[in-house]
Amino acid sequence: MSAPFHRFNVFGRTVLIQREAGLWQAYAVGLDGKRSPAGFVVPDFIEVDEMEQYLFDLFHESATPGNGDVRRIE
């Protein structure tokens, strides 16, 4: 069974964050649904309820008028 994951829209990009062996792993999700390493690190001390703010702080320069926020995708 795989670990639960958390999916976010980060200024128009889909990012999946998952705990693996006690560490956060971040994946970019392509239009085809395939995952690849996202190329950034989420520190282990970040809690799930802090993840949106962390991603916003990390990528705020990617904001555009049409994609100006980070939000959880259910």
N, CA and C atoms as a LAMMPS dump frame, in Angstrom:
ITEM: TIMESTEP
0
ITEM: NUMBER OF ATOMS
222
ITEM: BOX BOUNDS ff ff ff
-5.0000000000000000e+02 5.0000000000000000e+02
-5.0000000000000000e+02 5.0000000000000000e+02
-5.0000000000000000e+02 5.0000000000000000e+02
ITEM: ATOMS id mol type element x y z
1 1 1 N 0.844 -1.184 0
2 1 2 C 0 0 0
3 1 3 C 0.885 1.241 0
4 2 1 N 0.582 2.187 -0.858
5 2 2 C 1.4 3.387 -0.936
6 2 3 C 0.969 4.404 0.116
7 3 1 N 1.875 5.295 0.44
8 3 2 C 1.6 6.329 1.43
9 3 3 C 0.599 7.325 0.86
10 4 1 N -0.209 7.949 1.724
11 4 2 C -1.133 8.967 1.223
12 4 3 C -0.367 10.125 0.59
13 5 1 N -0.981 10.736 -0.394
14 5 2 C -0.342 11.856 -1.059
15 5 3 C -1.237 13.081 -0.964
16 6 1 N -0.623 14.22 -1.204
17 6 2 C -1.305 15.504 -1.161
18 6 3 C -1.037 16.183 -2.498
19 7 1 N -2.113 16.554 -3.179
20 7 2 C -1.986 17.149 -4.511
21 7 3 C -2.321 18.636 -4.415
22 8 1 N -1.511 19.463 -5.091
23 8 2 C -1.685 20.913 -5.052
24 8 3 C -1.603 21.492 -6.452
25 9 1 N -2.38 22.547 -6.679
26 9 2 C -2.215 23.388 -7.854
27 9 3 C -1.311 24.524 -7.395
28 10 1 N -0.119 24.58 -7.942
29 10 2 C 0.871 25.583 -7.554
30 10 3 C 1.042 26.539 -8.735
31 11 1 N 0.28 27.619 -8.718
32 11 2 C 0.331 28.617 -9.785
33 11 3 C 0.18 27.975 -11.158
34 12 1 N -0.785 27.057 -11.271
35 12 2 C -1.093 26.426 -12.548
36 12 3 C -0.391 25.101 -12.809
37 13 1 N 0.543 24.716 -11.957
38 13 2 C 1.238 23.425 -12.097
39 13 3 C 0.707 22.464 -11.048
40 14 1 N 0.548 21.209 -11.413
41 14 2 C 0.101 20.208 -10.448
42 14 3 C 1.319 19.561 -9.805
43 15 1 N 1.323 19.584 -8.469
44 15 2 C 2.421 19.016 -7.68
45 15 3 C 1.833 18.014 -6.703
46 16 1 N 2.467 16.873 -6.589
47 16 2 C 2.066 15.838 -5.65
48 16 3 C 3.157 15.714 -4.594
49 17 1 N 2.769 15.762 -3.329
50 17 2 C 3.719 15.637 -2.211
51 17 3 C 3.352 14.369 -1.441
52 18 1 N 4.343 13.545 -1.151
53 18 2 C 4.095 12.263 -0.502
54 18 3 C 5.212 11.956 0.484
55 19 1 N 4.849 11.356 1.631
56 19 2 C 5.851 10.892 2.596
57 19 3 C 6.355 9.537 2.15
58 20 1 N 7.675 9.42 2.045
59 20 2 C 8.301 8.149 1.702
60 20 3 C 9.469 7.948 2.647
61 21 1 N 9.399 6.895 3.424
62 21 2 C 10.44 6.585 4.409
63 21 3 C 10.693 7.773 5.341
64 22 1 N 9.62 8.451 5.727
65 22 2 C 9.734 9.552 6.678
66 22 3 C 10.141 10.885 6.08
67 23 1 N 10.368 10.939 4.774
68 23 2 C 10.784 12.167 4.1
69 23 3 C 9.713 12.598 3.112
70 24 1 N 9.563 13.909 2.933
71 24 2 C 8.657 14.407 1.901
72 24 3 C 9.326 14.268 0.54
73 25 1 N 8.577 13.771 -0.412
74 25 2 C 9.022 13.69 -1.801
75 25 3 C 8.044 14.501 -2.636
76 26 1 N 8.557 15.3 -3.55
77 26 2 C 7.721 16.155 -4.388
78 26 3 C 7.823 15.685 -5.837
79 27 1 N 6.658 15.603 -6.487
80 27 2 C 6.592 15.178 -7.878
81 27 3 C 5.791 16.183 -8.694
82 28 1 N 6.263 16.451 -9.891
83 28 2 C 5.487 17.218 -10.862
84 28 3 C 4.587 16.217 -11.58
85 29 1 N 3.346 16.61 -11.817
86 29 2 C 2.404 15.739 -12.516
87 29 3 C 2.134 16.355 -13.882
88 30 1 N 2.461 15.605 -14.935
89 30 2 C 2.284 16.099 -16.29
90 30 3 C 0.837 16.021 -16.737
91 31 1 N 0.545 16.595 -17.896
92 31 2 C -0.803 16.56 -18.45
93 31 3 C -1.279 15.138 -18.719
94 32 1 N -0.317 14.232 -18.918
95 32 2 C -0.65 12.83 -19.15
96 32 3 C -0.82 12.05 -17.846
97 33 1 N -0.655 12.729 -16.7
98 33 2 C -0.806 12.091 -15.389
99 33 3 C 0.451 11.435 -14.865
100 34 1 N 1.514 11.428 -15.655
101 34 2 C 2.756 10.804 -15.208
102 34 3 C 3.492 11.72 -14.239
103 35 1 N 4.124 11.094 -13.239
104 35 2 C 4.881 11.84 -12.227
105 35 3 C 6.364 11.814 -12.549
106 36 1 N 7.018 12.935 -12.215
107 36 2 C 8.472 13.011 -12.312
108 36 3 C 8.957 13.846 -11.134
109 37 1 N 10.218 13.678 -10.726
110 37 2 C 10.715 14.485 -9.609
111 37 3 C 10.499 15.971 -9.886
112 38 1 N 10.014 16.692 -8.876
113 38 2 C 9.643 18.1 -9.054
114 38 3 C 10.84 19.04 -9.009
115 39 1 N 11.97 18.596 -8.491
116 39 2 C 13.159 19.436 -8.49
117 39 3 C 13.235 20.426 -7.341
118 40 1 N 12.469 20.213 -6.291
119 40 2 C 12.583 21.042 -5.1
120 40 3 C 12.402 20.157 -3.875
121 41 1 N 12.814 20.671 -2.731
122 41 2 C 12.786 19.912 -1.479
123 41 3 C 11.76 20.512 -0.537
124 42 1 N 11.008 19.64 0.109
125 42 2 C 10.132 20.056 1.194
126 42 3 C 10.79 19.555 2.479
127 43 1 N 11.167 20.462 3.377
128 43 2 C 11.813 20.026 4.617
129 43 3 C 10.903 19.092 5.422
130 44 1 N 11.521 18.146 6.095
131 44 2 C 10.776 17.144 6.856
132 44 3 C 9.919 17.742 7.957
133 45 1 N 10.298 18.909 8.487
134 45 2 C 9.558 19.491 9.606
135 45 3 C 8.271 20.196 9.174
136 46 1 N 8.056 20.371 7.863
137 46 2 C 6.826 21 7.381
138 46 3 C 5.667 20.031 7.625
139 47 1 N 4.617 20.523 8.266
140 47 2 C 3.427 19.722 8.518
141 47 3 C 2.481 19.842 7.325
142 48 1 N 1.589 18.883 7.18
143 48 2 C 0.652 18.883 6.064
144 48 3 C -0.153 20.179 6.016
145 49 1 N -0.603 20.673 7.169
146 49 2 C -1.42 21.885 7.182
147 49 3 C -0.609 23.148 6.891
148 50 1 N 0.708 23.049 6.799
149 50 2 C 1.578 24.17 6.443
150 50 3 C 2.032 24.115 4.978
151 51 1 N 1.66 23.041 4.287
152 51 2 C 2.198 22.785 2.948
153 51 3 C 1.795 23.859 1.939
154 52 1 N 0.539 24.289 1.92
155 52 2 C 0.116 25.316 0.965
156 52 3 C 0.93 26.596 1.134
157 53 1 N 1.109 27.029 2.38
158 53 2 C 1.871 28.26 2.626
159 53 3 C 3.33 28.076 2.231
160 54 1 N 3.908 26.91 2.519
161 54 2 C 5.3 26.649 2.132
162 54 3 C 5.456 26.73 0.615
163 55 1 N 4.551 26.082 -0.123
164 55 2 C 4.627 26.099 -1.58
165 55 3 C 4.414 27.507 -2.126
166 56 1 N 3.503 28.264 -1.518
167 56 2 C 3.29 29.649 -1.934
168 56 3 C 4.571 30.455 -1.75
169 57 1 N 5.184 30.341 -0.58
170 57 2 C 6.413 31.087 -0.29
171 57 3 C 7.547 30.687 -1.245
172 58 1 N 7.626 29.411 -1.575
173 58 2 C 8.691 28.911 -2.433
174 58 3 C 8.524 29.36 -3.888
175 59 1 N 7.281 29.417 -4.357
176 59 2 C 7.035 29.657 -5.784
177 59 3 C 6.269 30.942 -6.078
178 60 1 N 6.186 31.874 -5.151
179 60 2 C 5.368 33.072 -5.352
180 60 3 C 5.771 33.878 -6.589
181 61 1 N 7.004 33.765 -7.02
182 61 2 C 7.435 34.508 -8.213
183 61 3 C 6.85 33.918 -9.495
184 62 1 N 6.24 32.743 -9.406
185 62 2 C 5.597 32.119 -10.566
186 62 3 C 4.155 32.57 -10.746
187 63 1 N 3.658 33.403 -9.842
188 63 2 C 2.271 33.854 -9.91
189 63 3 C 2.038 34.679 -11.167
190 64 1 N 0.874 34.492 -11.773
191 64 2 C 0.439 35.287 -12.919
192 64 3 C -0.979 35.769 -12.624
193 65 1 N -1.482 36.742 -13.378
194 65 2 C -2.856 37.195 -13.126
195 65 3 C -3.888 36.063 -13.204
196 66 1 N -3.659 35.075 -14.059
197 66 2 C -4.597 33.96 -14.178
198 66 3 C -4.336 32.822 -13.22
199 67 1 N -3.144 32.741 -12.661
200 67 2 C -2.77 31.668 -11.729
201 67 3 C -2.029 32.292 -10.56
202 68 1 N -2.785 32.874 -9.638
203 68 2 C -2.161 33.625 -8.561
204 68 3 C -2.246 32.992 -7.201
205 69 1 N -2.367 31.663 -7.147
206 69 2 C -2.534 31.063 -5.829
207 69 3 C -2.045 29.62 -5.819
208 70 1 N -1.927 29.108 -4.607
209 70 2 C -1.641 27.69 -4.376
210 70 3 C -2.856 27.144 -3.646
211 71 1 N -3.373 26.019 -4.136
212 71 2 C -4.519 25.417 -3.464
213 71 3 C -4.44 23.907 -3.523
214 72 1 N -4.999 23.296 -2.504
215 72 2 C -5.051 21.836 -2.438
216 72 3 C -6.07 21.338 -3.459
217 73 1 N -5.742 20.259 -4.124
218 73 2 C -6.654 19.595 -5.051
219 73 3 C -7.153 18.333 -4.369
220 74 1 N -8.431 18.209 -4.243
221 74 2 C -9.004 17.012 -3.592
222 74 3 C -9.1 15.858 -4.553
